[in-house]
């Protein structure tokens, strides 16, 4: 029998040859019995493997002498023949391709990793800004200023200042002034400290104060300026 699935020729045991012949020889003489038994087992295993590869039917029966037979064709005169089917050998599993790297969709921006908010070495103390070379005399500038109204005559004034000079700025304060809109004369002049009071080159200071004055009625313009020594 030629098995097209396995492209090889498999043995065809019969009552006069193949597995039956080896089994019968196994009953004679001890050395011959061992050799015959080994040949019979090999023949039976090969037959089963071929049948499995081709997904065909095979037959098994035992003769009057107790010898077990296997064949891919039903015997003509044997009794109690078992018909069995073996499944075909499954095809080899296809190789699993490694996962591809994720690619952005067309037109969709890739968000870069968030930058750490921790200032790196060399940053300006008290800020997250990169280090800058400051030169010249001390010079304090206004960085931020907020002045929300908390009553008809009071403001909450707070913000930040920064020394952009090359030497320390000492006794840093913020002056708060206003002019009477009706009379055109100064009506408010106050100072509030900056923390820290001495700013190193590039350092930022904070100020925060509540100002309550009748001068602030009518919402006149308020000036907030840093002063230092």
Secondary structure, DSSP 8 states (H G I E B T S, - for coil): -EETTTTEE----BTTBTHHHHHHHHTS-HHHHHHHHHHHHHHHHHHHHHHHHHT-EEEEEE-TTS-EEEESS--SS-SS-EEEE--------------------TT----------S--TT--TTS-S------SS--EEEEEEEEEEEETTEEEEEEEEEE-SSS-B-S-EEEEEEE-TTT-SEEEEEEEE-BSSSB-TT-EEEEEEEEE-GGGTT---EEEEEE--
